[in-house]
C-alpha cells in the first residue's frame, strides 16, 4: 500500500517518466471502462463533453476502494460519492468483515506529471475531520446513507481508517505537503492512543498517497484470481440437492498437498480469517498426520469449500458412490484452513519417498455450490457459521471450574440460580433471581477498582478465561468471593446499567456527541466508581438493596466530571480507545474518584 510514511522527498523531485502522459490516459480509459457501469451518473452524463474525465476520476476512486477496502467491482463502484456536493470525499466504503473504512479523494491527471497541491490536501483533511465529527449533512447523499455503517467504525477501536488521496500523477508530493500529511497521520494515531512502534498495517489511522505508479502495480498484480480444482477424487461420496447443491465425502491428504503447492494461501481468499500461525491445534493436526494417519478422519473436523460450479466426470457411476471424480470452479476453503496449511507444511519435513504416505490421510470434505452474486449473502452466512458454530471458548471451560461450582451452590442458598452455561443471547435474564456468569464477571471485575482489570474487561474480556489458574481469572474469581458478594455486585450492576442506558437514550447524539461517546465507552469505569461508592458492598455478609436514587445522582456527577476532564485534557481523544488503555483508565479513575 502507498503509506505516506514510505514516500520520500526525492520521489517528488524526480521528473515524470516520458511515458507518464500515455500511462495516465490508459489508466483513465481502462478504469473508466471497468467501473463506469457501477458508478452513479449524477452530474456526469455520457453525453457531456467532459464525461470521460469526470468518470475516469470516479473510476480511480472506485479502484482505490477495490484494492484497499478489499471488495468487489460492484461494491467499489457503488462506493463512489463524487458530486458537486461531496464535501471533499469522492468515495467511501466500510468493510465490516475486514473492519476497515476507506475514504478517498481522487483526481484524473491527464498529463500524468503533476503532484498534489496544498489546497488539495487541506480540503481532504478538512473533509475527513468533519467525517470524524459525524457531520454527514456536509456530504453527498450516498455518504449520508452510509452513516450508520460509518458510526460503527468510528465507535469501535477495532476498525482501521484509511484516508487515501489517489491520482494518475507522479509519486510523492512537495516537501511541505508531505510533511504535513505525515504529521497528520501521527496526530490521528496519537489521539487514538496507538502504541509507539505500531506496524503501519496495524495503525488505526493511515494516510495513503496513491500515484499512477501504484495504480499500475495494482493492475499488474491483480486480485481475486479464480482457483479451479480439477480431477478431485472423493471417496464414499454423496450429494445434497436442496436448497444448494453440495457434494460431500472424504479426500486424501496428497490431494490437499497438491492444492497447497499450486495455490498456497490464495485458497483461503474468501475465508473470514487466514492462517492462525503455529498453534496447538496445528501441532496436533501435524502430529496425527505424521504419526497416526489412519485416525486422521476420526480426529479432524474436515474442510468446507465454496465453489461456483460442480462438474462430475461422466464416468462416475450413479450406483457406485465409493469413488467419484469432480471438477470444481472458483473454489475457496472457508473452513479448514489450518488443516490444509498444516498438511502443506508437514510435507517439507518428510522425505520424497514418504510423500505418498499422505494418501493414507482421509479428510472429511464438503463442496457447496454458491454460484452467483445473488447468493453472496448465502455464501457469507455459510462462511460465518462454519467459522463460529460450536466454537468452544475459555468461558465454557470456566463453567466447570471448582470456584464457579462453589459460587453456584452459595447462590442456591439465597434462592438464586447461577447460569454457568453460555447461551446464544448474552446476559439473558430468565428472571431477577438468575445470575449469568458474564454478569458475575462484570460486577466483580468492576468492584476490584483495578485499572488493568477494568481496561481488560472493556477491551479483551476473553482473556479472563484463557487461563483458569492465571492471575487475571483469580483476581476476580477466588476463594474469598462469596455468593453474597456476587449477588450484591450483580444486583447493583443491573441498576447501574439500566441508568446508563437511560442516560444514553436521553442524550441527543448529534448535539452532544462527545458526551454520548463518553457515556457509551466509559460504562465500565462508571460502574466501578458507583459500585465502590456503595458502603460495604465488597465485604457485606448480607444482601444489600440498591439505592437507585443515590446511584442516579452520583451517575450524573460522574458523567459531568468526565466530560469536563476530557474537554480540559483530551479534546481530540477517542473514548473507545481511551477506556481500553490501562494508563488512561487508571488516571481517570483517580481523578473522578477524588471528585466524588
Number of C-alpha atoms within 10 A of each C-alpha: 13 21 16 23 18 12 17 16 15 13 15 19 13 11 13 17 12 10 11 22 18 14 20 26 18 15 23 27 16 15 21 23 14 16 22 19 13 17 23 19 15 10 12 19 14 12 8 10 10 11 15 20 19 22 26 27 24 33 31 32 33 36 25 28 29 21 19 20 25 19 18 15 19 17 18 26 27 19 28 30 28 32 21 12 14 19 21 25 29 28 29 28 27 25 17 14 12 15 16 21 24 23 28 29 26 25 22 25 23 21 17 25 19 20 19 22 12 15 10 16 18 15 14 21 17 14 21 18 12 16 22 14 14 18 14 17 14 16 22 21 15 18 24 16 11 15 16 10 15 22 15 16 21 20 16 15 18 17 22 21 20 22 22 27 25 25 30 33 25 26 28 25 24 18 15 11 18 22 16 15 22 18 13 16 20 18 14 20 19 17 17 20 18 18 11 9 7 11 8 15 11 12 22 21 23 24 23 22 24 25 25 24 17 19 22 16 11 15 14 9 8 10 14 12 9 15 18 18 17 13 15 17 16 24 20 13 19 16 14 11 9 7 6 11 15 19 19 18 22 21 26 21 25 20 18 22 23 13 20 19 14 12 13 14 16 19 24 22 18 19 22 16 14 17 17 11 11 10 11 9 14 19 14 13 22 23 15 18 24 18 10 13 21 14 14 23 19 12 13 16 14 21 21 21 24 25 24 17 18 20 12 14 13 10 8 14 11 8 6 10 15 13 16 22 17 17 17 23 18 19 25 24 22 25 29 21 21 21 23 27 25 25 22 21 15 17 18 10 11 12 9 10 7 11 16 11 16 19 16 18 23 24 24 19 22 23 23 24 23 21 18 10 10 9 12 12 11 13 21 16 12 17 20 16 13 18 16 11 8 8 9 10 12 14 22 14 15 21 18 12 12 12 19 19 15 15 21 21 16 19 22 15 12 13 11 18 19 23 20 19 13 17 10 6 7 11 14 15 12 11 9 10 16 17 24 21 21 18 21 23 20 21 25 25 28 27 24 17 20 18 25 18 23 27 25 20 19 20 17 12 17 12 16 24 18 16 15 18 9 12 11 18 19 16 15 21 21 13 12 10 18 20 23 22 25 24 26 24 28 22 21 23 25 16 17 23 15 12 17 21 15 11 18 17 11 9 15 12 14 11 9 10 13 20 20 22 17 21 24 17 20 22 17 25 25 23 27 26 22 23 27 17 16 16 10 12 20 19 13 13 13 12 16 18 9 18 11 13 9 12 20 17 10 17 21 14 14 21 20 13 17 22 18 14 15 18 13 9 9 14 13 14 18 24 26 21 21 23 25 24 21 16 13 15 22 18 11 19 19 13 14 18 14 8 11 12
